[in-house]
Amino acid sequence: MLEKINETTAFLRSEGFIDPELGIILGTGLGGLTARIEKRIQIEYRRIPNFPLSTVEGHEGKLIYGELGGKKIIAMKGRFHYYEGYGPDQVALPVRVLKYLGIKHLFLSNAAGGVNPDYQIGDIMIITDHINLLPNPLIGKNDDRIGVRFPDMGEAYDKYLIKKAMLIAAEHHLRVHKGVYLATSGPTFETPAEYKYFRIIGADAVGMSTTPEVIIARHMNIPCFAISVITDLGIEGKIEYVTHQSVQHEAEKTESKMTAVMTDLIKSL
């Protein structure tokens, strides 16, 4: 793994990806934030050694380097999921490469279904904790040069960043929740019984990503901040037919709220 990380890191540095301060991973329909990146360098995943390819509509498959909020950042416009057939090493590699390029924080976004009855479509939820029902990406032989065998997950999402983000959201008069994100493998959307079960065990929103990337980041001591955009509801009496296209559409409608919080939070670091 470390040999692949070093090879990919060296390639990106040769392309001008030098000393980023922060990494961003953008979810379904949420890639518009990259339009704000200045002095940008852009490269397609297919050109990057060892990188998987993004196969999902709404995930363009581009790595973008530049400046946002006065900081040097790298943004992944499209992520990788277990349901695409990728294994733990493939899901882990991009986050590890971001760390070896130099990022000090990792920001993430996703589109999610709300299971908290207080949530509405179009709300944003700042993730305070998660329930991971996906295969843990650290299963297998551990490389002690990268991280410890048993990383602590007591603060998977940085409390300082969460507090600052809530203050920023209030300044923008945004309807924002704090909550627990639950990750399943997908690619099916949930049944009504599953939605009910997820709420019972403590989830506020459910999706198919994010937790593996956060686990990998915390394995390497990267502080994380994540936002879910609520694109559909898994609440009894409010469950409607859901498609990937409807999720994309709702995410795109709400993206400006997420972008406002993330951009101001980045400026404050």
C-alpha positions in Angstrom: 0.0 0.0 0.0 2.7 2.5 1.0 4.5 2.0 -2.3 1.3 2.8 -4.3 0.7 5.9 -2.0 4.2 7.2 -2.7 3.9 6.5 -6.4 0.6 8.4 -6.7 1.8 11.2 -4.5 4.9 11.7 -6.5 2.9 11.8 -9.8 0.5 14.5 -8.4 3.4 16.6 -7.1 4.9 16.5 -10.6 1.6 17.8 -11.9 1.7 20.8 -9.5 -0.3 19.5 -6.5 2.0 21.0 -4.0 1.5 21.4 -0.2 -2.3 21.5 0.1 -3.7 22.4 3.5 -7.1 20.8 3.2 -8.8 18.0 1.3 -12.5 17.9 0.3 -14.5 14.9 -0.9 -17.8 15.9 -2.6 -20.8 13.6 -2.8 -23.7 13.1 -5.3 -24.8 16.3 -6.9 -22.5 18.4 -4.7 -19.6 19.1 -7.0 -20.5 22.7 -7.6 -18.3 23.9 -4.8 -15.3 23.3 -7.1 -16.5 26.3 -9.2 -15.2 28.5 -6.5 -11.7 27.1 -6.6 -9.2 29.7 -8.0 -5.8 29.1 -9.7 -7.0 25.6 -10.4 -5.2 22.5 -11.7 -7.5 19.7 -12.8 -6.8 16.1 -13.6 -9.1 13.2 -14.4 -8.9 10.1 -12.2 -8.1 7.9 -15.2 -4.7 9.7 -15.5 -3.7 9.2 -11.9 -1.6 6.1 -11.2 -3.4 3.5 -8.9 -6.6 5.6 -8.7 -9.9 3.9 -9.2 -12.5 5.3 -11.6 -15.7 6.9 -10.5 -18.6 5.1 -12.2 -21.6 6.8 -10.7 -23.7 9.6 -12.3 -23.1 12.8 -10.4 -19.5 11.9 -9.6 -17.4 13.4 -12.4 -14.1 11.7 -11.5 -11.8 14.7 -11.3 -9.1 15.8 -8.8 -8.9 19.6 -8.5 -6.2 21.6 -6.8 -6.2 25.4 -6.2 -7.2 28.0 -3.7 -10.5 28.3 -1.8 -11.1 30.7 1.1 -7.4 31.7 1.0 -6.3 28.1 1.5 -4.6 25.6 -0.8 -7.0 22.7 -1.2 -7.5 19.5 -3.1 -11.1 18.5 -4.0 -12.2 15.1 -5.1 -15.2 15.7 -7.5 -16.5 12.2 -7.2 -15.7 9.5 -4.6 -15.5 5.7 -4.6 -18.1 3.3 -3.1 -18.1 -0.4 -2.1 -21.2 -0.9 -4.3 -19.1 -0.1 -7.4 -17.2 -3.2 -6.6 -14.1 -1.5 -5.1 -12.3 -3.1 -2.2 -11.0 -1.5 1.0 -7.6 -0.7 -0.4 -9.1 1.1 -3.4 -11.5 3.1 -1.3 -8.6 4.0 1.1 -5.9 5.0 -1.4 -7.2 8.5 -2.4 -7.6 9.6 1.3 -4.1 8.3 2.1 -2.6 10.1 -0.9 -4.2 13.4 0.3 -2.6 12.9 3.7 0.8 12.2 2.1 0.4 15.3 -0.1 0.1 17.3 3.1 -3.5 18.0 4.1 -4.2 18.9 7.7 -8.0 18.6 7.6 -10.5 16.6 5.6 -14.0 17.9 4.7 -16.6 15.6 3.3 -20.2 15.9 1.9 -22.9 13.5 1.0 -26.5 13.2 -0.1 -28.5 11.3 2.5 -32.0 10.2 3.4 -33.4 11.7 6.6 -34.8 9.3 9.2 -35.2 11.9 12.0 -38.9 13.0 12.0 -37.7 16.7 12.5 -35.9 16.7 9.2 -37.2 18.1 5.9 -35.9 17.7 2.3 -33.4 20.5 1.7 -32.1 20.6 5.3 -28.4 20.1 5.9 -27.0 18.0 8.8 -23.6 18.5 10.3 -22.4 15.0 11.2 -21.4 14.6 14.8 -21.0 10.8 14.8 -21.6 7.7 12.6 -22.8 4.1 12.6 -20.8 2.2 10.0 -22.6 -0.8 8.5 -20.0 -1.1 5.7 -16.9 -3.3 5.8 -14.3 -1.6 7.8 -11.6 -0.4 5.4 -8.9 -1.2 8.0 -9.6 -4.9 7.9 -6.4 -6.8 6.9 -2.7 -6.4 7.7 -1.9 -3.1 9.3 1.1 -1.0 8.1 2.4 0.7 11.3 4.1 3.3 9.1 0.7 4.6 8.1 -1.3 4.3 11.3 -1.9 2.2 14.5 -3.6 -1.2 14.5 -6.5 0.0 16.6 -7.3 3.7 16.0 -9.6 5.4 18.5 -12.9 6.7 17.0 -14.1 8.6 20.1 -14.0 11.8 18.1 -14.4 10.8 14.5 -15.8 14.3 13.7 -13.9 17.3 15.0 -15.8 19.0 17.8 -14.1 22.4 17.3 -15.0 22.4 13.5 -18.6 21.4 14.3 -19.0 24.2 16.8 -17.6 26.8 14.3 -19.8 25.4 11.5 -22.9 25.8 13.6 -22.0 29.5 14.3 -21.4 30.1 10.6 -24.8 28.5 9.7 -26.5 30.7 12.2 -24.9 33.8 10.7 -26.3 32.7 7.3 -29.7 32.0 8.8 -29.6 28.4 7.6 -31.8 25.5 8.9 -29.1 23.1 10.1 -29.1 20.0 12.3 -26.5 18.1 14.1 -26.9 14.3 13.8 -25.6 10.8 13.4 -25.0 9.4 9.9 -25.4 5.7 9.1 -23.7 4.1 6.2 -25.0 1.0 4.3 -23.5 -0.7 1.3 -26.3 0.2 -1.2 -26.9 0.3 -4.1 -30.5 -0.2 -3.1 -32.4 2.5 -1.3 -33.8 1.4 2.0 -37.0 -0.4 2.7 -39.5 1.1 5.2 -38.5 -1.5 7.8 -34.8 -0.6 7.4 -35.5 3.1 7.8 -37.4 2.3 11.0 -34.6 0.1 12.3 -31.9 2.7 11.5 -33.9 5.3 13.5 -34.3 2.9 16.4 -30.5 2.3 16.6 -29.7 6.0 16.7 -29.4 7.3 13.1 -30.6 10.7 11.9 -29.7 10.2 8.3 -28.6 7.3 6.1 -26.4 7.0 3.0 -23.9 4.8 1.2 -20.5 6.6 1.7 -18.4 8.8 4.0 -17.7 6.5 6.9 -14.9 4.5 5.2 -13.1 7.7 4.3 -13.5 9.1 7.8 -12.2 5.9 9.3 -9.2 6.0 7.0 -8.6 9.7 7.8 -8.7 9.1 11.6 -6.3 6.1 11.1 -3.8 8.8 10.0 -4.9 11.4 12.6 -6.6 13.8 10.1 -9.4 15.9 11.8 -12.7 15.5 9.8 -15.7 17.6 9.2 -18.7 16.3 7.2 -22.1 17.5 6.0 -25.1 15.6 4.8 -27.7 17.2 2.5 -31.1 15.7 3.1 -32.4 14.7 -0.3 -35.3 12.3 0.7 -37.1 11.1 3.8 -37.2 7.7 5.3 -39.9 8.7 7.8 -43.2 6.8 8.2 -45.9 8.6 6.3 -43.4 10.6 4.3 -41.6 7.9 2.3 -41.9 8.5 -1.5 -40.4 6.8 -4.6 -36.7 7.6 -4.8 -34.3 7.5 -7.7 -30.7 8.5 -8.1 -31.8 11.3 -10.4 -34.2 12.7 -7.7 -31.4 12.6 -5.1 -29.1 14.5 -7.5 -31.8 17.1 -8.2 -32.5 17.8 -4.5 -28.7 17.8 -3.7 -28.1 20.4 -6.4 -30.9 22.6 -5.1 -29.4 22.6 -1.6 -25.8 22.7 -2.5 -25.4 26.5 -2.1 -26.2 26.1 1.7 -23.5 23.5 2.1 -21.0 25.5 0.1 -21.6 28.7 2.2 -20.9 26.8 5.4 -17.8 24.9 4.1 -16.3 28.0 2.4 -16.6 30.2 5.5 -15.3 27.3 7.7 -12.3 26.9 5.4 -11.6 30.7 5.6 -11.7 30.5 9.4 -9.0 27.9 9.7 
